[in-house]
Amino acid sequence: GKQNVYCSKDIQKDVLREFKLFVNSAANDGSNIVVSSEEFIFESLDVKALTNILEARKYKPHIVLNYRRFYSWIRSTYDSRNKLAAEKGESFPTFQSWLQRKIKPIQTKYTKAVYDRFKNIQEFADVTILNLHDNKKSLQEQFFCDHVNEAPQSCSLAKNHNNGGTDDLLQSADWKSLRAKLLLGEHHPIKLLSNGDDVRWKQIEEKFMNARDLPRICLTNDLKNRLLEMSIEFEMALTPEEWYNSDEGLENLRADFEEKLNSRLCSIDVPATLLSPGWQSFLTALDA
């Protein structure tokens, strides 16, 4: 297959060998297979090679794409791509400057472009979309009950599954950067342990989560408008008309976008936050 930039050729060969063994074993047992990976969105994926492996054992691939609103997905992508720099306490671009550079190439490669790419492959008879914003069912129930054929036991289990999950803010590059800078002793001399044994992290998390007046760097009006327009365009292209015209659809999208404009769609100015009088007093009290 095509070279994967994330691993060496030796690792690729090992993974491919193990995957073929897995497919053969499942086919011998008469089992269905669920293969999930965020890497499937990339153009570099050798879809034909993957299809050949599955069809050799009489599997008929059914593609299920998770739909997440564009403005929410792109902020999560930003956090993911800047995670390592943030965890090291290194500098990285604000969401605004990153989005300014990335919004056009991302528009042509991801979201609807991914759906079109799979839909145009003849070997995939079924390409369906799982709407993460349809709150009538959990993600697991939607997948196993609405998108996977002949899986009654998995469907039944999914109906009783609790989604759980973690707060997006604690997965953000902003939080990881703030945490790293505290560990490095930047902006305050507090001494913190990096592991879960230091109970003070819980207090710091709570203060960070509940703060409403953190200094932020937000989107320009031009970027706000472009991001909203693209989010609406993709929602109308990837969800049924009766859904996007409902209260859960475009009306909810606009309201949620407006709510996040001054929070999740901004970057937190971490140095300014830690150097503010409120945070300095808070950290000094924790270090006492």
C-alpha positions in Angstrom: 0.0 0.0 0.0 0.9 3.7 0.0 3.5 4.8 2.6 2.1 5.9 5.9 4.1 8.9 7.2 3.3 8.0 10.8 5.3 4.7 10.9 8.2 2.9 9.3 7.9 0.3 6.5 8.7 -2.5 8.9 5.9 -1.5 11.2 3.6 -1.2 8.3 4.4 -4.8 7.2 3.9 -6.1 10.7 0.5 -4.4 11.0 -0.6 -5.6 7.6 0.4 -9.2 8.4 -1.4 -9.1 11.7 -4.5 -7.5 10.1 -4.7 -10.2 7.5 -4.4 -12.9 10.2 -7.2 -11.2 12.1 -9.4 -11.1 9.0 -8.8 -14.7 8.2 -9.5 -15.8 11.8 -12.8 -13.8 11.8 -13.9 -15.2 8.5 -13.1 -18.8 9.7 -15.3 -18.1 12.7 -18.1 -16.6 10.6 -17.8 -13.3 12.5 -18.4 -9.8 11.3 -15.6 -7.2 11.6 -15.7 -3.7 12.8 -12.6 -1.7 11.9 -12.4 1.9 13.2 -9.7 4.5 12.7 -9.5 8.3 12.3 -6.8 7.6 9.7 -9.5 6.5 7.2 -10.2 10.2 6.5 -6.8 10.7 4.9 -6.4 10.7 1.1 -3.3 8.6 1.5 -5.3 5.6 2.6 -5.0 2.8 0.1 -8.7 1.9 0.0 -8.2 -0.6 -2.8 -5.7 -2.6 -0.8 -8.0 -2.6 2.2 -10.9 -3.7 0.1 -8.9 -6.5 -1.6 -8.1 -8.0 1.9 -11.7 -8.0 3.0 -13.2 -9.2 -0.3 -10.8 -12.1 -0.5 -12.6 -13.5 2.5 -16.1 -12.6 1.1 -16.7 -9.6 3.3 -18.7 -6.7 1.8 -17.5 -3.5 3.4 -20.1 -1.1 4.8 -18.7 2.4 5.5 -20.1 4.4 8.4 -18.8 7.9 8.7 -19.3 9.9 12.0 -20.6 13.4 11.3 -19.5 16.1 13.8 -20.3 19.7 13.1 -17.4 21.4 11.3 -16.7 24.1 13.8 -16.6 21.5 16.7 -14.5 19.0 14.7 -12.0 21.6 13.5 -11.3 22.9 17.0 -10.8 19.3 18.2 -8.4 18.8 15.3 -6.4 21.9 16.3 -6.1 20.6 19.8 -4.9 17.2 18.6 -2.3 18.6 16.2 -0.9 21.0 18.8 -1.0 18.5 21.7 2.6 17.5 21.8 3.9 21.1 21.8 1.4 22.1 24.5 2.3 19.1 26.7 6.0 20.2 26.5 5.2 23.8 27.4 6.4 24.9 23.9 4.8 27.7 21.9 2.2 26.8 19.3 -0.2 29.0 17.1 -3.5 30.3 18.4 -6.7 28.7 17.1 -7.3 31.9 15.0 -3.9 31.9 13.3 -3.9 28.2 12.7 -7.4 28.3 11.3 -6.5 31.2 9.0 -3.9 29.0 7.3 -5.8 25.7 7.4 -9.4 26.4 6.7 -9.1 26.3 2.9 -7.1 23.0 2.5 -9.2 21.3 5.2 -12.4 22.3 3.4 -11.2 20.5 0.2 -9.9 17.3 1.9 -12.2 16.5 4.9 -15.8 16.5 6.0 -17.9 16.3 2.9 -14.9 15.5 0.8 -14.4 12.3 2.8 -18.0 11.2 2.2 -17.7 11.9 -1.5 -14.4 10.0 -1.7 -15.9 6.8 -0.3 -19.2 7.2 -2.1 -17.4 7.3 -5.4 -15.7 3.9 -4.8 -17.7 1.2 -6.5 -16.6 -1.6 -4.1 -18.5 0.1 -1.3 -22.2 -0.5 -1.8 -23.1 1.1 1.5 -21.8 4.4 2.8 -23.9 5.9 5.6 -23.6 8.7 8.0 -23.9 8.5 11.8 -25.0 11.9 13.1 -23.3 12.6 16.5 -25.8 15.4 17.1 -28.9 13.3 17.0 -29.5 13.0 20.7 -32.4 10.6 20.5 -30.0 7.7 20.7 -26.4 7.1 22.1 -23.5 6.9 19.6 -23.3 3.1 20.3 -27.0 2.6 19.8 -27.0 4.5 16.5 -24.1 2.5 15.2 -25.1 -1.1 16.2 -28.9 -0.6 15.8 -29.1 1.6 12.7 -26.0 1.1 10.7 -24.8 -2.5 11.3 -27.0 -5.3 9.8 -27.9 -8.4 11.7 -26.3 -7.5 15.1 -29.3 -7.8 17.5 -27.1 -8.7 20.5 -24.7 -5.8 20.0 -27.8 -3.5 19.5 -29.3 -4.7 22.7 -26.1 -4.1 24.7 -25.6 -0.7 23.1 -29.1 0.5 24.3 -27.9 0.0 27.9 -24.5 1.6 27.4 -23.7 4.9 29.1 -21.8 7.3 26.8 -19.8 8.9 29.7 -16.9 10.9 28.1 -14.6 13.6 29.2 -14.9 17.3 29.1 -13.6 18.9 25.9 -11.9 21.7 27.8 -9.6 19.3 29.6 -8.6 17.8 26.3 -7.7 21.2 24.8 -4.3 22.4 23.9 -4.9 25.4 26.2 -5.3 23.2 29.3 -2.3 21.0 28.4 -0.2 24.1 27.9 -1.3 25.6 31.3 -0.5 22.3 33.0 3.0 22.1 31.4 3.9 25.6 32.3 3.0 25.0 35.9 5.1 21.8 35.9 8.0 23.8 34.4 7.7 26.5 37.1 6.9 29.2 34.6 5.0 32.3 35.8 4.8 30.9 39.4 7.2 29.0 41.6 4.6 26.4 42.8 6.0 22.9 42.9 3.6 20.3 41.6 3.9 16.5 40.9 3.2 15.4 37.4 1.2 12.3 38.5 -2.2 11.8 40.0 -0.8 11.8 43.6 -0.9 15.6 43.8 -4.5 16.4 44.8 -3.9 20.1 44.1 -4.4 19.3 40.4 -8.1 18.7 41.0 -8.4 22.2 42.5 -6.5 23.7 39.5 -8.8 21.8 37.1 -11.9 23.1 38.8 -10.7 26.7 38.7 -9.8 26.4 35.1 -13.1 24.7 34.1 -15.3 27.2 36.0 -13.4 30.4 35.1 -15.5 32.8 32.9 -13.1 35.7 32.7 -9.9 34.1 31.3 -8.0 36.3 28.7 -8.8 34.9 25.3 -7.8 35.4 21.7 -10.9 34.9 19.6 -11.7 34.7 15.9 -11.9 37.6 13.5 -15.3 38.5 12.1 -14.2 37.1 8.7 -13.2 33.8 10.2 -16.4 33.6 12.3 -18.5 34.1 9.2 -16.5 31.6 7.1 -16.6 28.9 9.8 -20.4 29.3 10.3 -21.1 29.3 6.6 -19.0 26.1 6.1 -20.6 24.4 9.1 -24.1 25.1 7.7 -23.1 24.0 4.2 -21.8 20.6 5.5 -24.8 20.0 7.8 -27.1 20.5 4.9 -25.0 18.3 2.6 -24.6 15.4 5.1 -27.8 15.2 7.1 -31.4 14.6 5.9 -33.5 17.7 5.2 -36.1 16.8 7.8 -33.3 16.7 10.4 -31.5 19.9 9.6 -34.8 21.8 9.3 -35.8 20.5 12.8 -35.1 22.1 16.1 -32.1 19.8 16.5 -30.6 20.9 13.2 -29.6 24.3 11.8 -31.4 26.2 14.5 -29.4 24.3 17.2 -26.2 24.6 15.2 -26.4 28.4 15.1 -27.2 28.7 18.8 -24.4 26.4 19.8 -22.0 28.2 17.5 -22.9 31.5 19.0 -22.5 30.1 22.5 -19.0 28.8 21.7 -17.7 31.9 19.9 -16.3 33.4 23.1 -15.3 30.1 24.7 -14.2 27.0 22.9 -13.6 28.8 19.6 -11.1 31.1 21.2 -7.6 30.4 22.5 -6.8 31.0 26.1 -3.8 33.3 26.7 -2.1 31.0 29.2 0.8 33.3 30.3 -1.7 36.2 30.9 -3.9 33.8 32.8 -1.2 32.5 35.1 0.2 36.0 35.7 -3.2 37.5 36.6 -3.6 38.5 40.3 -6.4 36.1 40.9 -4.4 33.1 39.6 -1.2 34.2 41.4 -3.0 34.4 44.7 -4.7 31.1 44.1 -1.4 29.3 43.3 0.4 30.9 46.2 -2.4 29.6 48.6 -2.1 26.1 47.1 1.7 26.1 47.6 1.5 27.2 51.2 
